[in-house]
Amino acid sequence: MESSEIISVLADHGLIHADSAVVEPLTGGVSSDISLVSDGKRRLVIKQALPQLRVAAHWTVDPVRNRYEQAYINFVATFEPTAVPRILYSDVERSFFAMEYLAPPLENWKTRLLSEPADEHTASRTGEILGKIHAASWDREDVKSAFDNTELFHQAIPTSPLESANKRPVSKQIGGAWYTAITVRRTFS
């Protein structure tokens, strides 16, 4: 989406003042366009799923996955609201949503864990949140049906050595392990 369209949609819904709004693309998105929108008083983040991933190979994934991401954020917010950003607006037709901007000193845990030695507090908090997510979703039919997106999973993650070789450089062992894990899960679920 063009910056002018983003500003127009957000202003129409009362989220920003269009006359002073600026859209700044954020880096790092492979599967989505992510932008910071600011009007001088309010800052929020826009995330729009891309149908074609930004990788060397031709790799498409249905942008409907954006709805699952929103549903997941909303689900986690029901029991651990500090673990996810608040969704402020959703546009199903354009496969994007606006969420609160989490300003510094908050950090991206993945970046932190990959760049520094892990500290006990971060590891403990990560485990605590993951435990809550599993406890809240374990063996719940409503959650299973709400997040039944196996087809999208297969589009997004190579599940066989052949798919791995064609889409991205993943070893045959890893591709085979994914395929085995999925097969075992389907067999015993």
C-alpha positions as CSV (number, residue, x, y, z in Angstrom):
1,M,0.0,0.0,0.0
2,E,1.2,3.5,-0.8
3,S,1.9,5.9,2.1
4,S,-1.0,8.1,1.1
5,E,-3.5,5.2,1.2
6,I,-2.2,4.2,4.7
7,I,-2.6,7.7,5.9
8,S,-6.1,8.1,4.4
9,V,-7.4,4.8,5.9
10,L,-6.0,5.5,9.4
11,A,-7.3,9.1,9.3
12,D,-10.7,8.0,8.2
13,H,-10.8,5.7,11.3
14,G,-9.7,8.5,13.6
15,L,-6.3,6.9,14.4
16,I,-4.1,9.8,13.2
17,H,-4.3,13.3,11.9
18,A,-3.7,13.1,8.1
19,D,-2.2,16.6,7.7
20,S,0.8,15.9,9.8
21,A,1.2,12.1,9.3
22,V,4.4,10.5,8.1
23,V,4.9,6.9,7.1
24,E,8.4,5.4,7.6
25,P,9.0,1.9,6.3
26,L,10.7,-0.3,8.9
27,T,13.4,-2.9,7.8
28,G,13.6,-6.6,8.3
29,G,10.2,-7.7,6.8
30,V,10.5,-10.7,4.4
31,S,6.8,-11.6,4.4
32,S,5.2,-8.3,5.3
33,D,5.5,-4.5,4.7
34,I,5.9,-3.0,8.1
35,S,5.8,0.8,8.7
36,L,5.9,3.2,11.5
37,V,3.2,5.9,11.2
38,S,3.4,9.1,13.2
39,D,1.4,12.3,13.2
40,G,3.5,14.0,15.9
41,K,1.1,13.0,18.7
42,R,0.6,9.3,18.1
43,R,2.8,6.5,16.7
44,L,1.6,3.2,15.5
45,V,2.8,0.3,13.4
46,I,1.2,-1.0,10.2
47,K,1.8,-4.6,9.1
48,Q,0.6,-5.8,5.7
49,A,1.1,-9.3,4.5
50,L,2.8,-9.7,1.1
51,P,1.6,-12.3,-1.3
52,Q,5.2,-12.7,-2.7
53,L,7.9,-13.0,-0.1
54,R,11.1,-11.0,-0.4
55,V,13.4,-13.8,-1.2
56,A,15.5,-14.8,-4.2
57,A,13.1,-17.7,-5.2
58,H,9.5,-17.2,-6.4
59,W,7.7,-17.9,-3.1
60,T,4.1,-17.0,-2.5
61,V,2.0,-17.3,0.6
62,D,-1.6,-16.3,0.9
63,P,-1.9,-12.9,2.7
64,V,-4.9,-14.3,4.7
65,R,-2.2,-15.4,7.1
66,N,-2.4,-11.8,8.4
67,R,-5.8,-12.7,9.9
68,Y,-4.3,-15.6,11.8
69,E,-1.6,-13.4,13.2
70,Q,-4.2,-10.9,14.4
71,A,-6.3,-13.7,15.9
72,Y,-3.2,-15.0,17.7
73,I,-2.3,-11.6,19.1
74,N,-5.9,-11.1,20.3
75,F,-6.0,-14.6,21.8
76,V,-2.8,-14.1,23.7
77,A,-4.0,-10.7,24.9
78,T,-6.9,-12.3,26.7
79,F,-4.5,-13.9,29.3
80,E,-1.1,-12.2,28.8
81,P,-1.8,-8.7,27.4
82,T,1.7,-7.4,28.2
83,A,3.2,-10.0,25.8
84,V,1.7,-8.6,22.6
85,P,0.9,-5.2,21.1
86,R,-2.7,-4.0,21.1
87,I,-4.4,-4.2,17.7
88,L,-5.9,-0.8,17.0
89,Y,-7.4,-1.4,13.5
90,S,-7.8,-4.2,11.1
91,D,-8.4,-4.1,7.3
92,V,-9.3,-7.6,6.1
93,E,-9.6,-6.6,2.4
94,R,-6.1,-5.2,2.3
95,S,-4.6,-7.8,4.7
96,F,-3.2,-5.3,7.1
97,F,-3.6,-4.2,10.7
98,A,-2.5,-1.3,12.8
99,M,-1.0,-2.0,16.2
100,E,0.4,0.1,19.0
101,Y,4.0,1.1,18.7
102,L,6.2,-0.4,21.4
103,A,8.9,2.2,21.9
104,P,12.3,1.7,23.5
105,P,13.3,0.6,26.1
106,L,11.4,-2.4,24.8
107,E,13.5,-4.7,22.7
108,N,12.9,-7.4,20.2
109,W,13.7,-10.6,22.1
110,K,14.8,-12.5,19.0
111,T,17.4,-9.9,18.2
112,R,18.5,-9.7,21.8
113,L,18.8,-13.5,22.1
114,L,20.8,-13.8,18.9
115,S,23.1,-10.9,19.6
116,E,24.0,-11.4,23.3
117,P,24.5,-14.2,25.7
118,A,21.1,-15.2,27.0
119,D,20.3,-13.8,30.4
120,E,18.3,-15.8,33.0
121,H,15.5,-13.2,33.3
122,T,14.8,-13.1,29.5
123,A,14.9,-16.9,29.2
124,S,12.7,-17.3,32.3
125,R,10.1,-14.8,31.0
126,T,10.1,-16.3,27.6
127,G,9.4,-19.8,29.1
128,E,6.7,-18.3,31.4
129,I,4.9,-16.7,28.5
130,L,5.2,-19.8,26.3
131,G,3.9,-21.9,29.1
132,K,0.8,-19.7,29.5
133,I,0.1,-19.9,25.8
134,H,0.3,-23.7,25.9
135,A,-1.8,-23.9,29.0
136,A,-4.5,-21.6,27.6
137,S,-4.7,-23.4,24.3
138,W,-4.0,-27.0,25.2
139,D,-6.6,-29.5,23.9
140,R,-9.2,-26.8,23.2
141,E,-11.3,-27.5,20.1
142,D,-12.3,-23.8,19.7
143,V,-8.6,-22.9,19.5
144,K,-7.8,-25.8,17.2
145,S,-10.5,-24.7,14.7
146,A,-9.7,-21.0,15.0
147,F,-6.1,-21.6,14.1
148,D,-6.5,-24.5,11.6
149,N,-4.2,-23.1,8.9
150,T,-2.3,-26.2,7.8
151,E,-2.4,-25.1,4.2
152,L,-0.8,-21.8,5.0
153,F,1.8,-23.6,7.1
154,H,2.8,-25.7,4.1
155,Q,3.0,-22.6,1.9
156,A,5.2,-20.8,4.4
157,I,7.5,-23.6,5.6
158,P,9.0,-26.2,3.4
159,T,7.8,-29.6,4.6
160,S,10.0,-31.9,2.5
161,P,13.6,-32.0,1.2
162,L,12.4,-31.2,-2.3
163,E,10.4,-28.1,-1.2
164,S,13.3,-27.0,0.9
165,A,15.7,-27.2,-2.0
166,N,13.3,-25.3,-4.3
167,K,12.4,-22.5,-1.9
168,R,15.3,-21.8,0.4
169,P,18.6,-23.3,1.4
170,V,17.6,-25.7,4.2
171,S,19.5,-29.0,4.5
172,K,17.7,-32.2,3.5
173,Q,18.0,-33.3,7.2
174,I,16.1,-30.3,8.4
175,G,13.5,-30.5,5.7
176,G,13.1,-34.2,6.4
177,A,12.8,-33.5,10.1
178,W,10.0,-30.9,9.5
179,Y,8.2,-33.5,7.3
180,T,8.6,-36.2,9.9
181,A,7.3,-33.9,12.7
182,I,4.3,-32.9,10.7
183,T,3.5,-36.5,9.8
184,V,3.9,-37.7,13.4
185,R,1.6,-34.8,14.6
186,R,-1.0,-35.7,12.1
187,T,-0.8,-39.4,12.9
188,F,-1.2,-38.9,16.6
189,S,-3.5,-35.8,16.8
